[in-house]
Amino acid sequence: MNTSGRSFRKSSIRMRRDMIKPEPLQNTGNSRNDFSYTGFDGDMLDLADVMVEQAVGYIGIPLGVAGPVLIDGNEVMIPMATEEPSVIAAVSFAGSLVARYGGITTRASDPVMVAQIFLEDMGNFGAAGVDAVLKSRDAIREHLKPILVSMEKRGGGWRNIDARWIAPSRTLAVNLRIDVRDAMGANLLNSAAEAVSPLLEKITGGRVLMAILSNRSWNRTASARLSIPIQELGRNGFDGAETARRIVRAARVAREDPDRAVTHNKGIMNGISAMALATGNDTRAIEAAAHAYAGRHGPYHGLSEYWIENGMIHGSIELPLPFAVTGGAVGFHPVTRWSLQLLGNPDAPGLSRIAAALGLAQNLAALRALVSEGIQRGHMTLHARRLAYDAGARRNDIPDFAAIIRSEKIRGRDSAARRFTEWMDAKDV
């Protein structure tokens, strides 16, 4: 069937599914129909069709709940959508550990985001365009009132404007700073940037090259902090003092070695991105902001810090977390609505604070495992369950056959499948 160009784009989601559906497998010995897992629920297909272009189905990412995690005195159960094993278990472990000692405390800045307008062809005006823009601050603010009026009624809106001359490309960059309250703000920021572009051209004599938000989000940070006695960290032959020392050293290495820092921060984002996905937030924007922040002082470095003082290990983290509780997929997809309800329907800064606590808890658990027994033990336990499923085990057979896989150290899919057949035949005797 023809799937090229206009015919595919203009077809309904059910017609598109028919166009790309694979032929039934014959004489292969493989009874699996992977395409069937793209979904058959009519409402979910319609939802997918209005959320993305050229939709053909939906994918079921595992949704788990971590916790409880004591955050600012409140026990929080955290929804997390992720395909990676050990992520939810790590958060739950850290949550139980820190809860006995006051939990995790957090803070968040106001949700101020930046819209950027870049102007070229400045002629001889050049860098003087910076002063021209700043002198026109009041006129620019007045020009944006119709777009920002609704946000200002909610306590947000205009905060400031600044400009800088980018000499190498001879480009004038103008930054609008706007408080977007409970939204991520992309649509509002882009609308404001485009609306003010003609006025900026008039003010500067330049020509707008592009107008769009910045995902840097450095004005929209959240931080978290925890403290626990070092004796609580003992594990796998290491006493608490030695484990704490090694955690502090490992975090320091991540702040000094960019190669390690990338993996260190990826682990922090394991939890944050999982909650972002569960709540319908923009995982790419959040991750981009966090990684940019990690390089704000020059070399890329780890986002968390640990230190020992008076028999306690203290941990802290700060990073941009532009979470929203309205707009986009947030609150539109039914699972995101449920996730926000589970979290107590926080405002956007509140959700960012939970995310910061989540990232720190994730990091503490990962570092503790990494500097003691290593990370593979926990990973391999969950890998055995995946291998059991892949071999054919379902429901109550999964944990039982996973135990066999671990005890017999079965590694490959084919070996697991053969052993599962033997095990099932023995059960039927």
N, C-alpha and C positions, 0 to 999 in steps of 0.2 A: 504494500500500500504506500502511496506517496506521502512522505512526511516532510517534504521540503517546503521552505518558505511560507507563503501566505496560507496554504491549505492547513498546515499544522497549527499555526498561530491562531487562526480564526475558528478553529473547531472547538467544540465543547470538550470539557475534561474527559467525558466518557468516550467521545470519539478519538481523542488523543490517546487514551489508554488502549483502545482497539488498534490504533496505528502502530504502537510500539510493543504490544504484547508479544512475547516470544512464542514460537511454535511449541506445541507439547513435546516433551522429551520422549524419544522412542528408542528402544533397544540400547539404552545406556546404563540400565541398572540403577538409575538415579530417579527416585520418586519425588524429589523435592521440587516444588514450584516456587522459586524465590520471588517471582513477580507478584504472587498472591499476597505477599506481606506488604505491598504498597497500599493496601487498604481497600475495603469494600463498603464501609459505612457511608451512606449517602450524604449525611450532614457533614461529615468530616471532609469528604471529597469537595463539596460545595465550599466549605470553609477554606480549603487549600486553594481553590480556584480564585477566590477573591483576595487571597493574601499574596500570591505570587503569580508571575506571568507564566503561561504555558505549563500550568500544573498538570501532573499526571497521577498524583497520589499523595501519600503522606508517609513519613517514617516514624516508627515508634522508638523514641529514645527512652531508655529506662529512667523512671522517675522514682527517686527515693526521698526519704525524710531523715535528716541528721538531727541529732540532739537527744535530750535537750541541752542547749548551750545557754549558760547564764550570762546575759548581756545587759549591762547597766541595771542590774537587779531584777531583771525579768527572764524567766525561762522561755526560750524561743526554740520552736521546732522549725527546721529550715528545709524547705523543698529544694531538691537538687536534681537536675536532669543531666545525666552524664553516662557515657559508655565505658568509662575507665574504672576498673576495680580498685578497691582500697580507699577511694576518695571519701565516701560517706562514712566508712568505718573509722577513718582517721579523725574526722571532725567529731564524731560521737565520742571517741576515746578522749580526745583533748577536752571536749566539753565536760565530761564527767570528772576529769582531773582538775580543771581549774575551778569548777563549781564550788569545791570545798574551801576555796581561798578567795572568795569574793568575785569570781568570774572574770569577765572581760569588760573593761570600761572603754567607752568610745566617745568620739566627737565628730562633727561634720561642719564644714563651712556652708555658707549660703550657696544655692545652686546657680552660680553665675557662669554663663557660657559666653563664647566669643563668636561673632560673625565677622568675616573678613571680606574686604573689597580691595582688589588690586588694580591700580591704574598705571597705564603705560603712556608713551608719547607725550611726556611732560614738557618737551622742548627745553627752553632755558629756565623754566620754572623749577624743575628738578626738586632738590631737597627742600626748597622753600615751600613746597606743597604741604609739608608737615605743619608749618605755622599757619598756613591758610586754613587747613582743616580744623585745627585746634581753636582758632579765632571764630570759627563758624559753629562751634559746639551747640550753642543755643538754637540756631536755625536748624541744625540737623536733628536735634531732639524734637523740636516742634514738628518737623517733617514726618517723624516716625510715630507721632502720637496716635493716629488712627489705627496703626497696626498693633501698637503696644497697649492700647487702652484696656483691653480685656485682661491682659496679664497684670497690669498695674492695679486693677481692682482686686486682684488676688494677692497683692503685696509684692509683686515682682516688677518686671519692666526695666526701663532704662537705668543703667548704673554709671556708665562713663564711655568715653571714646578716646582712643589714642592713635597715633600714626607714626610710621618710621619710613625712612628712605632706604631702600635696598640698593646700594650703589652698584654692585657688579652687574645686575640686570636692569639697572635704571628703572626701578619699579617703586611706586608708592603703595605701601600697605596700610590700610585703615582698619582698625579693630573696633567693633561695637561690642560693648560689654552689657549683657542683658541677663537679668535674673529670670529664670524660666520656671521657678517654683517647682511643681510636681512633675513637670514634663522633662523629657530628654532635651527637647527644644529645637530639633533639627528643622522642622517645617517653619517655625516662627523665625528662627535665625536666618534661614535662607530667604524667607519672604522680606525680612527687614533689610537684608543686604542688597537684594535686588531693587527694593523700593527706593532706597537712598542713593543708588548708583547714579541716576541722572543728575541729582543735586551735586554729588561729589565731582562729576565731570564739569559742571558749571563752575564750581568753586575753584577747582585746580587747573582747568584747561586741559586735563588729560583725558584718556579714553579707558573705560573699564575693560580690563582683561577678563576677570572672573569675579564672582561674588558667591561665597559659600561659607558655611560654618567651619570652625576649627575643632577637630576632635582632640586637641591637646588637653583641654579641660583642666589646666593646672590651677584654676581658681575654684575648682569644685572638688576639694579633697575630703577624705575621711581618714580618721586614725583610730587605732585600738591599742590597748595595753593590758598586759596580764602580769601577775606575780604569783609564784608558787614556791614552797620550800624545796631546796635542791634534793632532799632525801626522797621526795616523791618520784624522782626520775630514774631510779635504779632499774636496770634491765639487763638480762642475758649476761650475767657475770660482771657487769659494771655497776659500781655503787652509784648513789645519787650524785655525789660530788663530782665523780669522774665523768658521768654522763652529762652533767650540767656544763662542766668545763669544755667538753667536746662539742656541745651544742653552740656555745659561745664562739669557739674557735671556727666551727663550720660556717656560722653566719658571717664571721669576719672574713673568711676566705671568699665568700660570695660577694662581699663588698669590695674585695681587692682583685678578684680574678673574673673578668667578663665571661669567660667560657663557663665557669661554674655558675655565675650569676644568672645566666639565661635559664638554666635548668632549675635553679633555686626559685626564681620568679614564676616559672611555668608551674611549679608545684603550688605556689600561692594562688595562682589564677585557676588551678583545678577546681577549687571550691567556689571562688567568686564567679567564674564563668558558668558553672553548673547552676548556681542560683539565678544568674542573669538569664539563662535559657529558660529555666522553670517559670520565671516571672515575665517572660516576653521581652526582656531588655536586649539592647544591641550589644551582643558579645564582642563583635569586632571593634566597636568604638571604645568599649571599656578596656579591652586588652591593649589596643593601640595607645590609649592614654597612659596606661600603667607602664608599659615598656618605654615610652618616651620619657616619662618621669624618672625612670631608673637611670637614664643617661643625662639628666639635667645638669650635672656637675662636670661633665666630660666623659670619662670612661663609664660604660654601662656597669651598674652595680646592683647588689641585692637590695630588696625593698624592706627587709626586716632587720632588726637589731636585737641582740641579747646581751645582758651583762649580769654579773653576780654581785650581790651586795647584802651583807648581814644574813648570810645563810639562805637567801632567796635568789632565784633566777627571775629576772625581769625581761619581758619581751615587748617590743613595740613595732608598729608598722604605720606608715602613712603613704597614701597614693591617691590619685584622682579616681573617683568612682561616680561617673555621671549616670546614676540609676534614675529611673522614672517610675511613677506609679500610674501614669495615664498617657495616652497617645501611642501611636504605632500599634504594635501587637500587644502592648501591655493593656490588660483588661479587655481586649477584644477576643483573644483566644480563650475558650472556657477554662483551660487548665491554668492559664495565667491568673484568671480571677480567683480560682480556688487557692492558688499558691499565695496570693496576696492576703486572702482571708486567713490562711493558716498562720501567716506572719503577723496577724493582728492589724492588717490594713494600715501600715505605716505611711507617713508622707515620704517624699523623695529623700530628704536628708536622713530620715530614720532608716530607710532601706539601705542607704549607703553605709550607715553605721553598722548595720547587721553584716553587710558585705565585708567591711574592714575586719570585724571580729571573726568572721568566717575564714578570711584569708590568714589571719594570725594563728587561729586554732589549727588550720590545715598545716601551716608551716611548722608549728611546734611538734605536732605528731610525726610529720615526715622527718624532721631533723633528729628527733629522738630515736626513731627506728634506724635511720641512716648511719648514725654514729655508734650504734650498739650492735644489733643483730644483722643490720643490712635491710634493704627494702624487699628483697626477693621472697623471703619467707611468706609474708602476707600476700604478695602478688601471686605466688605459686598456689597458695590455698584456693584463691578465687579462680585461678587459671584452671585448676582441676575441675571445678564446677562447670566452667565453660566447655571443657573437653568432654565432660560427661554428657552435657546437652548435645554437643555436636555428634557424639557417638550414637545418640538415639534415646538417652534417658529423659524421662519426663516426670514431673511432679515429685512424689516421694522417692523415686528411684535416683534422682539427681544427687542428693547428699550421700546416699549409700554407695553409689558407683564412684562418686568423687573420692570417697575414702579409699576405695580399691585402687584408684589411679595414683593416689599419693603413696599408699603403702607399697605398691608394686613399681613405683617410679615410672609409670607409663608416660611417654612424652608425645608421640606423634598421633595424628588423627586416625590413620589406618590401624595402628596398633590398638588404639582405644576402641575403635569400631569392632575389631575382631574379638577383643576381650569382652566387650559388652554383649556380643552375640553369645559367647560362651557362658557368660554370667546369666543371661536370660534363659538360655536352654537349661542350665542347671536348676534355675528356679522353677521351671515348668515340670521338672521330673518328679 
